[in-house]
Amino acid sequence: MMFRKVLNGIFSSRVFYILFSLLIAFAVWLFVEYNENTTVPLEIPNVHIRFKNTELLADRGFLISSVSPQTITLTYDLPRATAAVISRETFEVEVDLQEIRQIGITQLKFNVIYPNGFNDSSYIREIKSVELISLFVDRLTTVPVPVRVDFSVETPSEDLLVDPVIFEPQSISVSGPEEVLSKIGHARVAVHREMLSSTLSEYMSFVLVDEDGEVLDEDLLESVSFSHEEIHVTVPIRQMKTVPLVIDLVHGAGSSNRNTQYNITPSSVVVSGDPEALRDFDRIVLPPIDMTSFDQMVTTVVQTFSIPPQIRNESGETEAQIRIEIMGLGIRDYPTSNISWVNAPAGYRVELTSRSVDVMVRGRREFLDQITEMNIRVVADLRDKQTGGSYRVNATVYIDGIDGDVGAIGTVIVSLRIISEES
């Protein structure tokens, strides 16, 4: 009973709690100190090797064809706390190639590139799996390698044609060891498409193949470099299309859509081009024909035509023959001396050389019967004649007082003289 009272007195005293707290704190300090400062090994395998001054080596005509070992293993003895926060992925080693001046096997030291926050004082000991990197230095050779495009293309319809493939460049430069370059036959680009409906134009990768067409092993090509990483390939898709020839008749002198018919030979041509360019190209419009420019009821006009440069003329025709027939009208000649002029130049007077001209008029016969010389006026416009002289001028013919669709056809020429009033 007395012992229990003594214990109760001790455990309930303030001094006991202070001493107990100090004991617990000391134990925690010992635990932390032990774990923080305990040295542990940290292994970092597969450390990447990088090279410095590779451009300088290439300028000397050399290259590294093999490296041994491919990676380095680093081991560090360091405090446990430091090991817990180190990123293994950020370690690298660097080899300086500046001193290489001949081909053959050479061994070089390397420098360890530490991650941020890690340095020589962060570890107790550093162990490297090797102290030297063995390199085989070879002569750098550059050869031209032809490019070939292997393609198979299908289109969704028969009117879409595949033109020969276009690619650039036609050859590439490959640099590397002569032993490797001697195995290269050509660079091959594979283009395989189904249901291709428009021109394909892309930059594409290539593979190197030997003379038998077998793809060279990627490991073999690790020591080579290329002047181009991709080839620009264009597979032109051309659409065939039949488009009609159309024309606009400028009616006059009795002609109209009701009494005029025509046909065009050829009536259509076959063209081809990029489907996008052909989408809105649905006709070839011939130059318009002035129906008052000829004096025959049946006439044939030949006109040339062209198509846009991006569209190919597959038929080959560049001329069209238009046969025009006017029905139900008549043509009659009328002599007239009712000749005048307008827009004579200031300071000049005009004398007519032509006293009378013949005017050819076309229209329905009942209207032609009503025309007399008094209904016809011939007017010469002199606005582009600014100096004196003798001229032959195309004149305009007016038919007055006839309530019907008639008009002059052909060309009426008036001869006149423009004389200075001072003479």
Long-range contacts (C-beta under 8 A, 24 or more apart in sequence): 35-80, 35-81, 36-79, 36-80, 36-81, 37-79, 37-80, 38-79, 38-80, 39-77, 39-78, 39-79, 39-80, 39-124, 40-77, 40-78, 40-79, 40-80, 40-83, 41-75, 41-76, 41-77, 42-75, 42-76, 42-77, 42-78, 42-83, 42-86, 43-73, 43-74, 43-75, 44-73, 44-74, 44-75, 44-76, 44-88, 44-91, 45-71, 45-73, 46-71, 46-73, 47-71, 47-72, 47-73, 47-74, 47-91, 47-92, 47-93, 47-112, 48-92, 48-93, 49-92, 49-93, 49-94, 49-95, 49-110, 49-133, 50-92, 50-93, 50-94, 50-95, 50-113, 51-94, 51-95, 51-96, 51-97, 52-94, 52-95, 52-96, 52-97, 52-98, 53-96, 53-97, 53-98, 54-97, 56-97, 56-98, 57-97, 57-100, 58-140, 60-100, 60-101, 61-139, 61-140, 62-100, 62-103, 62-137, 62-138, 62-139, 62-140, 63-137, 63-138, 63-139, 63-140, 63-175, 63-176, 63-177, 63-223, 64-97, 64-135, 64-136, 64-137, 64-138, 64-223, 65-136, 65-137, 65-138, 65-176, 65-177, 65-180, 65-223, 66-135, 66-136, 66-223, 67-133, 67-134, 67-135, 67-136, 68-133, 68-134, 68-135, 69-129, 69-130, 69-133, 72-110, 72-128, 72-129, 72-130, 73-128, 73-129, 74-112, 74-126, 74-127, 74-128, 74-129, 75-126, 75-127, 76-123, 76-124, 76-125, 76-126, 76-127, 77-123, 77-124, 77-125, 78-122, 78-123, 78-124, 82-122, 82-123, 86-115, 86-118, 87-115, 90-115, 90-116, 91-115, 93-133, 95-133, 95-135, 100-135, 100-137, 102-137, 103-137, 103-138, 103-139, 104-136, 104-137, 105-134, 105-135, 105-136, 105-137, 106-134, 106-135, 106-137, 107-132, 107-133, 107-134, 107-135, 108-132, 108-133, 108-135, 109-133, 138-177, 138-178, 138-179, 138-223, 139-177, 139-178, 140-175, 140-176, 140-177, 141-175, 141-176, 141-177, 141-178, 141-181, 142-173, 142-174, 142-175, 143-173, 143-174, 143-181, 143-184, 144-171, 144-172, 144-173, 144-174, 145-171, 145-172, 145-173, 145-174, 145-184, 145-186, 145-187, 145-208, 146-170, 146-171, 146-186, 146-187, 147-171, 147-172, 147-186, 147-187, 147-188, 147-189, 147-206, 147-231, 148-186, 148-187, 148-188, 148-189, 149-188, 149-189, 149-191, 149-231, 149-233, 150-188, 150-189, 150-190, 150-191, 151-190, 151-191, 151-192, 151-193, 151-235, 152-191, 152-192, 152-193, 153-191, 153-192, 153-193, 153-196, 153-200, 153-235, 154-193, 154-194, 154-195, 154-196, 155-195, 155-196, 155-197, 155-237, 156-195, 156-196, 156-197, 157-197, 159-239, 159-240, 159-241, 160-197, 160-237, 160-238, 160-239, 160-240, 160-275, 161-237, 161-238, 161-239, 161-240, 161-272, 162-196, 162-235, 162-236, 162-237, 162-238, 163-235, 163-236, 163-237, 163-238, 164-236, 165-191, 165-233, 165-234, 165-235, 165-236, 166-233, 166-234, 166-235, 166-236, 167-231, 167-232, 167-233, 167-234, 168-231, 168-232, 169-228, 169-231, 172-206, 172-226, 172-227, 172-228, 172-231, 173-226, 173-227, 174-208, 174-224, 174-225, 174-226, 174-227, 175-224, 175-225, 175-226, 176-221, 176-223, 176-224, 176-225, 177-223, 177-224, 180-220, 180-221, 180-223, 180-224, 181-224, 183-210, 183-216, 183-220, 184-208, 184-209, 184-210, 184-216, 185-209, 185-210, 185-211, 185-212, 185-213, 187-231, 188-213, 188-215, 189-231, 189-233, 191-233, 191-235, 193-235, 196-235, 196-237, 197-237, 197-275, 198-237, 198-274, 198-275, 198-276, 199-234, 199-235, 199-236, 199-237, 199-274, 200-233, 200-234, 200-235, 200-237, 201-232, 201-233, 201-234, 201-235, 202-232, 202-233, 203-230, 203-231, 203-232, 203-233, 204-230, 204-231, 204-232, 204-233, 205-229, 205-230, 205-231, 206-230, 206-231, 236-274, 237-274, 237-275, 238-272, 238-273, 238-274, 238-312, 239-272, 239-273, 239-274, 239-275, 239-278, 240-270, 240-271, 240-272, 240-314, 241-270, 241-271, 241-272, 241-273, 241-278, 241-281, 242-268, 242-269, 242-270, 242-271, 243-268, 243-269, 243-271, 243-281, 243-282, 243-283, 243-284, 244-268, 244-283, 244-284, 245-269, 245-283, 245-284, 245-286, 245-305, 245-320, 246-283, 246-284, 246-285, 246-286, 247-285, 247-286, 247-287, 247-288, 247-289, 247-303, 247-322, 248-285, 248-288, 248-289, 249-288, 249-289, 249-291, 249-324, 250-288, 250-289, 250-290, 250-291, 251-291, 252-290, 252-291, 252-292, 252-407, 253-291, 253-292, 253-361, 253-362, 253-363, 253-405, 253-406, 253-407, 253-408, 253-409, 254-326, 254-329, 254-362, 254-363, 254-364, 254-367, 254-405, 254-406, 254-407, 255-291, 255-326, 255-329, 255-362, 256-405, 259-326, 259-327, 259-328, 259-329, 260-291, 260-324, 260-325, 260-326, 260-327, 261-324, 261-325, 261-327, 262-322, 262-323, 262-324, 262-325, 263-322, 263-323, 264-320, 264-321, 264-322, 265-320, 265-321, 265-323, 266-315, 266-317, 266-320, 269-307, 269-313, 269-314, 269-315, 269-317, 270-314, 270-315, 271-307, 271-311, 271-312, 271-313, 271-314, 271-315, 272-311, 272-312, 272-314, 273-310, 273-311, 273-312, 274-310, 277-308, 277-310, 277-311, 278-311, 281-307, 281-308, 281-311, 286-320, 286-322, 289-322, 289-324, 291-324, 291-326, 292-362, 292-407, 292-408, 292-409, 292-410, 293-409, 293-410, 293-411, 294-409, 294-410, 295-331, 295-360, 295-362, 295-409, 295-410, 297-325, 297-326, 297-327, 297-329, 297-331, 298-323, 298-324, 298-325, 298-326, 299-323, 299-324, 300-324, 326-362, 328-364, 329-362, 329-363, 329-364, 329-365, 330-362, 330-363, 330-364, 330-365, 330-368, 331-360, 331-361, 331-362, 331-409, 332-360, 332-361, 332-368, 332-371, 333-358, 333-359, 333-360, 333-361, 334-358, 334-359, 334-360, 334-361, 334-371, 334-373, 334-376, 335-359, 335-373, 336-373, 336-376, 336-377, 336-378, 337-373, 338-373, 338-374, 338-376, 338-377, 338-378, 339-378, 339-379, 339-380, 339-395, 339-414, 340-377, 340-378, 340-379, 340-380, 341-379, 341-380, 341-381, 341-382, 341-393, 341-414, 341-416, 342-379, 342-380, 342-381, 342-382, 342-383, 343-381, 343-382, 343-383, 344-382, 344-385, 344-418, 345-382, 345-385, 345-386, 345-387, 345-418, 347-420, 347-421, 347-422, 348-388, 348-418, 348-419, 348-420, 348-421, 349-418, 349-419, 349-421, 350-382, 350-416, 350-417, 350-418, 350-419, 351-416, 351-417, 351-419, 352-414, 352-415, 352-416, 353-390, 353-415, 353-416, 353-417, 354-413, 354-414, 354-415, 354-416, 357-395, 357-412, 357-413, 357-414, 358-412, 359-397, 359-408, 359-412, 360-408, 360-409, 360-410, 361-397, 361-399, 361-406, 361-407, 361-408, 361-409, 362-406, 362-407, 362-408, 362-409, 363-404, 363-405, 363-406, 363-407, 364-404, 364-405, 364-406, 366-404, 367-402, 367-404, 367-405, 367-406, 368-406, 370-402, 370-404, 371-399, 371-402, 371-406, 374-401, 375-399, 375-400, 375-401, 375-402, 376-400, 376-408, 378-412, 378-414, 380-414, 380-416, 382-418, 385-418, 387-418, 388-417, 388-418, 388-419, 388-420, 388-423, 389-417, 389-418, 390-415, 390-416, 390-417, 391-415, 391-416, 391-417, 391-418
